Amino acid sequence: MEYAIFVFTGLAILHFWYEAIYAPSKRLEIRFKLFELRDEARMLKIKYGKELDDKHFQYLQESLNGLIRHLYNIDLVLLVALSIKVHEDKEFKKRMEANAKALEGCNVPEAREIIKRGAKLVERAVNINSGGWIFYVVPIAIAFACYRMTAKLIRFICAMPEHELDKIAKPTTAAGLAR
């Protein structure tokens, strides 16, 4: 029992370190990079003028603004909610596909590069914002894997003839069971 207390205390300390120190600094780094991308997009509009049409520029700037604003909410839970929304709401799915095609269909290569770099930052945000779960999910996954392995071994023990079990099992003196 005392080991469980030490393990859970250690997990709580790791979780605190991750959520209070590591993740906020990484989120801030991503936030600043998103601001840089938005500034680059604005500079592209100045540089290319009408070549970067207003529709593409508007989609790009609005998507970057949305990412900056909601950076702290972009995690696995949001991805699951979005997946459900896309699956249930066909009209929403069509709008999002149209927006994505509009962004990807931009004729300015630098703008498409900004989109790709933004997507990589979003991937990092999902990993960082969902990283606190690692301290709770990984031990459960390990326990589950151990249980499955143990269940399989118990199945083998149940199917093992006595002479095979005698080769593996060490005699015990517990409860006077030794031969």
C-alpha positions as YAML, in Angstrom:
chain: A
units: angstrom
residues:
- id: 1
  name: MET
  ca: [0.00, 0.00, 0.00]
- id: 2
  name: GLU
  ca: [2.80, 2.40, 0.83]
- id: 3
  name: TYR
  ca: [4.27, 1.85, -2.62]
- id: 4
  name: ALA
  ca: [1.01, 2.98, -4.18]
- id: 5
  name: ILE
  ca: [1.14, 6.18, -2.13]
- id: 6
  name: PHE
  ca: [4.70, 6.84, -3.32]
- id: 7
  name: VAL
  ca: [3.77, 6.09, -6.94]
- id: 8
  name: PHE
  ca: [0.71, 8.36, -6.87]
- id: 9
  name: THR
  ca: [2.68, 11.11, -5.12]
- id: 10
  name: GLY
  ca: [5.36, 10.84, -7.81]
- id: 11
  name: LEU
  ca: [2.73, 10.97, -10.55]
- id: 12
  name: ALA
  ca: [1.13, 14.03, -8.94]
- id: 13
  name: ILE
  ca: [4.50, 15.80, -8.79]
- id: 14
  name: LEU
  ca: [5.23, 14.94, -12.43]
- id: 15
  name: HIS
  ca: [1.77, 16.10, -13.45]
- id: 16
  name: PHE
  ca: [2.22, 19.38, -11.56]
- id: 17
  name: TRP
  ca: [5.62, 19.95, -13.20]
- id: 18
  name: TYR
  ca: [4.20, 19.21, -16.63]
- id: 19
  name: GLU
  ca: [1.03, 21.30, -16.35]
- id: 20
  name: ALA
  ca: [2.48, 24.21, -14.34]
- id: 21
  name: ILE
  ca: [5.97, 24.57, -15.81]
- id: 22
  name: TYR
  ca: [6.69, 22.63, -18.98]
- id: 23
  name: ALA
  ca: [3.42, 22.88, -20.95]
- id: 24
  name: PRO
  ca: [2.85, 26.63, -20.40]
- id: 25
  name: SER
  ca: [6.35, 27.46, -21.64]
- id: 26
  name: LYS
  ca: [5.87, 25.29, -24.73]
- id: 27
  name: ARG
  ca: [2.42, 26.79, -25.38]
- id: 28
  name: LEU
  ca: [3.90, 30.26, -25.16]
- id: 29
  name: GLU
  ca: [6.58, 29.26, -27.66]
- id: 30
  name: ILE
  ca: [3.91, 27.97, -30.07]
- id: 31
  name: ARG
  ca: [1.83, 31.13, -29.53]
- id: 32
  name: PHE
  ca: [4.78, 33.34, -30.47]
- id: 33
  name: LYS
  ca: [5.42, 31.24, -33.59]
- id: 34
  name: LEU
  ca: [1.77, 31.62, -34.57]
- id: 35
  name: PHE
  ca: [2.12, 35.41, -34.17]
- id: 36
  name: GLU
  ca: [5.19, 35.21, -36.45]
- id: 37
  name: LEU
  ca: [3.18, 33.29, -39.04]
- id: 38
  name: ARG
  ca: [0.39, 35.86, -38.90]
- id: 39
  name: ASP
  ca: [2.94, 38.65, -39.36]
- id: 40
  name: GLU
  ca: [4.45, 36.76, -42.31]
- id: 41
  name: ALA
  ca: [0.97, 36.43, -43.85]
- id: 42
  name: ARG
  ca: [0.41, 40.16, -43.50]
- id: 43
  name: MET
  ca: [3.80, 40.87, -45.06]
- id: 44
  name: LEU
  ca: [2.89, 38.57, -47.96]
- id: 45
  name: LYS
  ca: [-0.30, 40.57, -48.52]
- id: 46
  name: ILE
  ca: [1.76, 43.75, -48.60]
- id: 47
  name: LYS
  ca: [4.37, 42.18, -50.88]
- id: 48
  name: TYR
  ca: [2.03, 40.47, -53.35]
- id: 49
  name: GLY
  ca: [-0.95, 42.80, -53.15]
- id: 50
  name: LYS
  ca: [-3.70, 41.57, -55.48]
- id: 51
  name: GLU
  ca: [-1.76, 38.39, -56.39]
- id: 52
  name: LEU
  ca: [-2.68, 37.13, -52.92]
- id: 53
  name: ASP
  ca: [-6.42, 37.61, -53.25]
- id: 54
  name: ASP
  ca: [-8.43, 38.87, -50.33]
- id: 55
  name: LYS
  ca: [-10.35, 35.61, -49.88]
- id: 56
  name: HIS
  ca: [-7.18, 33.54, -49.38]
- id: 57
  name: PHE
  ca: [-5.60, 36.17, -47.17]
- id: 58
  name: GLN
  ca: [-8.76, 36.48, -45.07]
- id: 59
  name: TYR
  ca: [-9.03, 32.70, -44.56]
- id: 60
  name: LEU
  ca: [-5.34, 32.51, -43.66]
- id: 61
  name: GLN
  ca: [-5.45, 35.39, -41.20]
- id: 62
  name: GLU
  ca: [-8.71, 34.22, -39.59]
- id: 63
  name: SER
  ca: [-7.41, 30.68, -39.16]
- id: 64
  name: LEU
  ca: [-4.19, 31.95, -37.54]
- id: 65
  name: ASN
  ca: [-6.19, 34.28, -35.27]
- id: 66
  name: GLY
  ca: [-8.40, 31.36, -34.25]
- id: 67
  name: LEU
  ca: [-5.38, 29.20, -33.50]
- id: 68
  name: ILE
  ca: [-3.81, 31.95, -31.40]
- id: 69
  name: ARG
  ca: [-7.03, 32.53, -29.49]
- id: 70
  name: HIS
  ca: [-7.85, 28.86, -28.85]
- id: 71
  name: LEU
  ca: [-4.33, 27.45, -28.55]
- id: 72
  name: TYR
  ca: [-4.92, 26.28, -24.98]
- id: 73
  name: ASN
  ca: [-8.06, 24.35, -25.99]
- id: 74
  name: ILE
  ca: [-6.53, 22.39, -28.87]
- id: 75
  name: ASP
  ca: [-6.17, 18.86, -27.49]
- id: 76
  name: LEU
  ca: [-7.40, 15.31, -28.01]
- id: 77
  name: VAL
  ca: [-10.79, 16.16, -26.54]
- id: 78
  name: LEU
  ca: [-11.25, 18.88, -29.17]
- id: 79
  name: LEU
  ca: [-10.20, 16.46, -31.93]
- id: 80
  name: VAL
  ca: [-12.78, 13.92, -30.74]
- id: 81
  name: ALA
  ca: [-15.47, 16.62, -30.55]
- id: 82
  name: LEU
  ca: [-14.54, 17.83, -34.05]
- id: 83
  name: SER
  ca: [-14.62, 14.28, -35.38]
- id: 84
  name: ILE
  ca: [-18.11, 13.77, -33.97]
- id: 85
  name: LYS
  ca: [-19.28, 17.14, -35.35]
- id: 86
  name: VAL
  ca: [-17.87, 16.36, -38.83]
- id: 87
  name: HIS
  ca: [-19.48, 12.92, -38.76]
- id: 88
  name: GLU
  ca: [-22.91, 14.14, -37.62]
- id: 89
  name: ASP
  ca: [-23.15, 17.52, -39.41]
- id: 90
  name: LYS
  ca: [-22.67, 17.09, -43.17]
- id: 91
  name: GLU
  ca: [-23.16, 20.81, -43.84]
- id: 92
  name: PHE
  ca: [-20.41, 21.68, -41.35]
- id: 93
  name: LYS
  ca: [-18.15, 19.10, -43.01]
- id: 94
  name: LYS
  ca: [-18.76, 20.67, -46.43]
- id: 95
  name: ARG
  ca: [-17.92, 24.15, -45.09]
- id: 96
  name: MET
  ca: [-14.71, 22.94, -43.47]
- id: 97
  name: GLU
  ca: [-13.65, 21.06, -46.62]
- id: 98
  name: ALA
  ca: [-14.34, 24.19, -48.68]
- id: 99
  name: ASN
  ca: [-12.29, 26.32, -46.27]
- id: 100
  name: ALA
  ca: [-9.41, 23.84, -46.35]
- id: 101
  name: LYS
  ca: [-9.47, 23.71, -50.17]
- id: 102
  name: ALA
  ca: [-9.55, 27.49, -50.34]
- id: 103
  name: LEU
  ca: [-6.48, 27.73, -48.10]
- id: 104
  name: GLU
  ca: [-4.62, 24.99, -49.96]
- id: 105
  name: GLY
  ca: [-5.61, 26.46, -53.34]
- id: 106
  name: CYS
  ca: [-3.74, 29.70, -52.77]
- id: 107
  name: ASN
  ca: [-1.52, 30.65, -55.72]
- id: 108
  name: VAL
  ca: [1.24, 32.13, -53.52]
- id: 109
  name: PRO
  ca: [3.69, 29.37, -52.46]
- id: 110
  name: GLU
  ca: [4.79, 31.24, -49.34]
- id: 111
  name: ALA
  ca: [1.19, 31.35, -48.12]
- id: 112
  name: ARG
  ca: [0.86, 27.58, -48.59]
- id: 113
  name: GLU
  ca: [4.09, 27.19, -46.62]
- id: 114
  name: ILE
  ca: [2.59, 29.26, -43.78]
- id: 115
  name: ILE
  ca: [-0.38, 26.87, -43.76]
- id: 116
  name: LYS
  ca: [1.94, 23.84, -43.51]
- id: 117
  name: ARG
  ca: [3.97, 25.41, -40.71]
- id: 118
  name: GLY
  ca: [0.77, 26.31, -38.88]
- id: 119
  name: ALA
  ca: [-0.42, 22.69, -39.13]
- id: 120
  name: LYS
  ca: [2.85, 21.48, -37.59]
- id: 121
  name: LEU
  ca: [2.38, 23.94, -34.72]
- id: 122
  name: VAL
  ca: [-1.16, 22.68, -34.17]
- id: 123
  name: GLU
  ca: [0.16, 19.10, -34.01]
- id: 124
  name: ARG
  ca: [2.64, 20.21, -31.33]
- id: 125
  name: ALA
  ca: [-0.17, 21.99, -29.46]
- id: 126
  name: VAL
  ca: [-2.29, 18.82, -29.44]
- id: 127
  name: ASN
  ca: [0.64, 16.84, -28.07]
- id: 128
  name: ILE
  ca: [1.50, 19.41, -25.41]
- id: 129
  name: ASN
  ca: [-2.09, 20.09, -24.34]
- id: 130
  name: SER
  ca: [-2.81, 16.37, -24.10]
- id: 131
  name: GLY
  ca: [0.53, 15.49, -22.53]
- id: 132
  name: GLY
  ca: [-0.74, 15.72, -18.95]
- id: 133
  name: TRP
  ca: [-2.77, 12.58, -19.60]
- id: 134
  name: ILE
  ca: [0.44, 10.59, -20.10]
- id: 135
  name: PHE
  ca: [1.04, 10.34, -16.37]
- id: 136
  name: TYR
  ca: [-2.33, 8.64, -15.90]
- id: 137
  name: VAL
  ca: [-2.95, 6.82, -19.17]
- id: 138
  name: VAL
  ca: [0.49, 5.19, -19.50]
- id: 139
  name: PRO
  ca: [0.36, 3.44, -16.09]
- id: 140
  name: ILE
  ca: [-3.15, 2.19, -16.87]
- id: 141
  name: ALA
  ca: [-1.98, 0.97, -20.30]
- id: 142
  name: ILE
  ca: [0.98, -0.81, -18.69]
- id: 143
  name: ALA
  ca: [-1.31, -2.40, -16.09]
- id: 144
  name: PHE
  ca: [-3.70, -3.48, -18.84]
- id: 145
  name: ALA
  ca: [-0.84, -4.97, -20.88]
- id: 146
  name: CYS
  ca: [0.45, -6.78, -17.80]
- id: 147
  name: TYR
  ca: [-3.04, -8.09, -17.06]
- id: 148
  name: ARG
  ca: [-3.43, -9.38, -20.63]
- id: 149
  name: MET
  ca: [-0.01, -11.03, -20.46]
- id: 150
  name: THR
  ca: [-0.86, -12.52, -17.06]
- id: 151
  name: ALA
  ca: [-4.21, -13.80, -18.30]
- id: 152
  name: LYS
  ca: [-2.46, -15.53, -21.19]
- id: 153
  name: LEU
  ca: [0.12, -17.09, -18.86]
- id: 154
  name: ILE
  ca: [-2.63, -18.28, -16.49]
- id: 155
  name: ARG
  ca: [-4.29, -19.92, -19.47]
- id: 156
  name: PHE
  ca: [-1.00, -21.74, -20.19]
- id: 157
  name: ILE
  ca: [-0.67, -22.81, -16.55]
- id: 158
  name: CYS
  ca: [-4.19, -24.23, -16.61]
- id: 159
  name: ALA
  ca: [-3.36, -26.23, -19.71]
- id: 160
  name: MET
  ca: [0.03, -27.46, -18.44]
- id: 161
  name: PRO
  ca: [0.43, -31.12, -17.41]
- id: 162
  name: GLU
  ca: [1.77, -31.72, -13.90]
- id: 163
  name: HIS
  ca: [5.19, -32.95, -15.06]
- id: 164
  name: GLU
  ca: [5.69, -29.73, -17.09]
- id: 165
  name: LEU
  ca: [4.58, -27.59, -14.15]
- id: 166
  name: ASP
  ca: [7.01, -29.51, -11.91]
- id: 167
  name: LYS
  ca: [9.89, -28.36, -14.14]
- id: 168
  name: ILE
  ca: [8.97, -24.68, -13.80]
- id: 169
  name: ALA
  ca: [7.40, -24.36, -10.36]
- id: 170
  name: LYS
  ca: [9.73, -24.34, -7.37]
- id: 171
  name: PRO
  ca: [8.60, -26.43, -4.41]
- id: 172
  name: THR
  ca: [7.28, -24.38, -1.55]
- id: 173
  name: THR
  ca: [7.12, -24.99, 2.13]
- id: 174
  name: ALA
  ca: [4.14, -22.67, 2.55]
- id: 175
  name: ALA
  ca: [1.26, -24.36, 4.32]
- id: 176
  name: GLY
  ca: [3.19, -27.67, 4.37]
- id: 177
  name: LEU
  ca: [2.80, -28.22, 0.63]
- id: 178
  name: ALA
  ca: [6.38, -29.29, -0.05]
- id: 179
  name: ARG
  ca: [6.95, -32.85, -1.23]
...
